[in-house]
């Protein structure tokens, strides 16, 4: 069985052979982040595919934030580069939920939390507890929280 980490490594080797600079540098940085995570604790360990995916998600988020910062700073070349790196990383992540799909999941969770008697600000935490496992890795936390707030406010 191929692990996500070994797939990254194989793809990196292929990118180097194919002289794909963008892909090889992106995968190199991501693998470095994975290795850093592996030695971060008290003892070195092998990360599970889920943990590797969390590292990739974090790296992809960094790229998006950097691309936004470069766009606002009037540096389109760097912004483009960051976005291209983000697209390379997206290939290793689960398909992101569309806004409609996310709203449906959140709406069901809001109804469930209300059924359990949650109201007001406390409902937010309960709804997030219901929603998070259902959207794990397929929608960013900030996006989920914004949707929850919107639907709680409208109800």
C-alpha positions as CSV (number, residue, x, y, z in Angstrom):
1,X,0.0,0.0,0.0
2,X,1.4,3.4,-1.0
3,X,1.3,6.0,1.7
4,X,0.5,9.7,0.9
5,X,4.1,10.6,1.9
6,X,5.6,8.0,-0.5
7,X,3.4,9.3,-3.2
8,X,4.7,12.8,-2.6
9,X,8.2,11.4,-2.7
10,X,7.6,9.5,-6.0
11,X,5.9,12.6,-7.6
12,X,8.8,14.7,-6.5
13,X,11.3,12.4,-8.2
14,X,9.2,12.4,-11.3
15,X,9.0,16.2,-11.2
16,X,12.8,16.5,-10.9
17,X,13.3,14.1,-13.8
18,X,10.8,16.0,-15.9
19,X,12.5,19.3,-14.9
20,X,9.2,20.6,-13.5
21,X,10.6,23.4,-11.3
22,X,7.3,24.6,-9.8
23,X,6.1,21.1,-8.9
24,X,9.5,19.9,-7.6
25,X,10.0,22.9,-5.4
26,X,6.4,22.8,-4.0
27,X,6.7,19.1,-3.2
28,X,10.1,19.6,-1.7
29,X,8.8,22.3,0.7
30,X,5.8,20.1,1.6
31,X,7.9,17.0,2.3
32,X,10.2,19.2,4.4
33,X,7.1,20.3,6.4
34,X,6.1,16.7,6.8
35,X,9.5,15.7,8.1
36,X,9.6,18.7,10.4
37,X,6.2,17.5,11.9
38,X,7.7,13.9,12.2
39,X,10.5,15.1,14.4
40,X,8.5,17.7,16.3
41,X,7.4,15.5,19.2
42,X,9.5,13.8,21.9
43,X,10.5,11.0,19.5
44,X,10.6,10.8,15.7
45,X,7.6,9.0,14.2
46,X,6.0,8.2,10.9
47,X,2.9,10.4,10.2
48,X,-0.3,8.7,9.2
49,X,-1.9,9.6,5.9
50,X,-4.4,11.8,7.8
51,X,-1.6,13.7,9.5
52,X,0.2,14.1,6.2
53,X,-3.0,15.5,4.7
54,X,-3.3,18.0,7.5
55,X,0.3,19.2,6.8
56,X,-0.6,19.5,3.1
57,X,-3.8,21.4,4.0
58,X,-1.8,23.8,6.2
59,X,0.8,24.3,3.4
60,X,-2.0,25.0,0.9
61,X,-3.6,27.5,3.2
62,X,-0.2,29.3,3.6
63,X,0.0,29.5,-0.2
64,X,-3.5,31.0,-0.4
65,X,-2.7,33.6,2.3
66,X,0.6,34.5,0.6
67,X,-1.1,34.8,-2.8
68,X,-3.6,37.2,-1.2
69,X,-0.9,39.2,0.4
70,X,1.2,39.5,-2.8
71,X,-2.0,40.5,-4.7
72,X,-2.7,43.3,-2.3
73,X,1.0,44.3,-2.3
74,X,0.8,44.7,-6.1
75,X,3.2,41.8,-6.8
76,X,1.2,39.7,-9.4
77,X,4.2,37.4,-10.3
78,X,4.7,36.2,-6.8
79,X,0.9,35.9,-6.2
80,X,0.6,33.8,-9.4
81,X,3.5,31.6,-8.2
82,X,1.9,31.0,-4.8
83,X,-1.5,30.2,-6.5
84,X,0.2,27.7,-8.8
85,X,1.9,26.0,-5.8
86,X,-1.5,25.9,-4.1
87,X,-3.0,24.2,-7.2
88,X,-0.2,21.5,-7.1
89,X,-1.0,20.9,-3.4
90,X,-4.8,20.7,-4.1
91,X,-4.2,17.6,-6.1
92,X,-3.3,15.8,-2.9
93,X,-6.3,17.0,-1.0
94,X,-9.9,15.8,-1.0
95,X,-12.3,17.7,-3.3
96,X,-13.4,20.9,-1.6
97,X,-17.1,21.3,-0.9
98,X,-19.1,23.8,-2.9
99,X,-20.8,26.6,-1.0
100,X,-24.2,24.9,-1.6
101,X,-23.0,21.5,-0.3
102,X,-21.5,23.2,2.7
103,X,-24.7,25.2,3.4
104,X,-26.7,22.0,3.3
105,X,-24.5,20.2,5.8
106,X,-24.5,23.3,8.1
107,X,-28.3,23.7,7.8
108,X,-28.8,20.1,8.9
109,X,-26.4,20.6,11.8
110,X,-28.2,23.8,12.9
111,X,-31.5,21.9,12.9
112,X,-29.9,19.1,14.8
113,X,-28.4,21.4,17.4
114,X,-31.7,23.3,17.8
115,X,-33.5,20.0,18.2
116,X,-31.1,19.3,21.1
117,X,-32.1,22.6,22.6
118,X,-29.0,24.7,21.7
119,X,-29.7,28.4,21.3
120,X,-27.9,31.7,21.0
121,X,-24.1,31.9,21.1
122,X,-23.8,28.4,22.6
123,X,-25.4,26.9,19.5
124,X,-22.3,27.9,17.4
125,X,-20.0,25.5,19.3
126,X,-22.6,22.7,19.2
127,X,-23.2,23.2,15.4
128,X,-19.4,23.3,14.8
129,X,-19.0,20.0,16.7
130,X,-21.6,18.4,14.5
131,X,-20.3,19.9,11.2
132,X,-16.5,19.5,11.6
133,X,-16.3,15.7,11.3
134,X,-18.6,15.8,8.3
135,X,-16.5,18.3,6.4
136,X,-13.1,17.3,7.6
137,X,-10.5,18.3,5.1
138,X,-13.1,19.4,2.5
139,X,-13.7,22.9,3.8
140,X,-11.5,25.4,5.6
141,X,-12.5,26.2,9.2
142,X,-13.0,29.9,8.6
143,X,-15.4,29.1,5.7
144,X,-17.3,26.6,7.9
145,X,-17.6,29.1,10.8
146,X,-18.8,31.9,8.5
147,X,-21.5,29.6,7.1
148,X,-22.6,28.5,10.6
149,X,-22.8,32.2,11.7
150,X,-24.7,33.2,8.7
151,X,-27.3,30.3,9.1
152,X,-27.6,30.8,12.8
153,X,-28.2,34.5,12.4
154,X,-30.9,33.9,9.7
155,X,-32.8,31.3,11.8
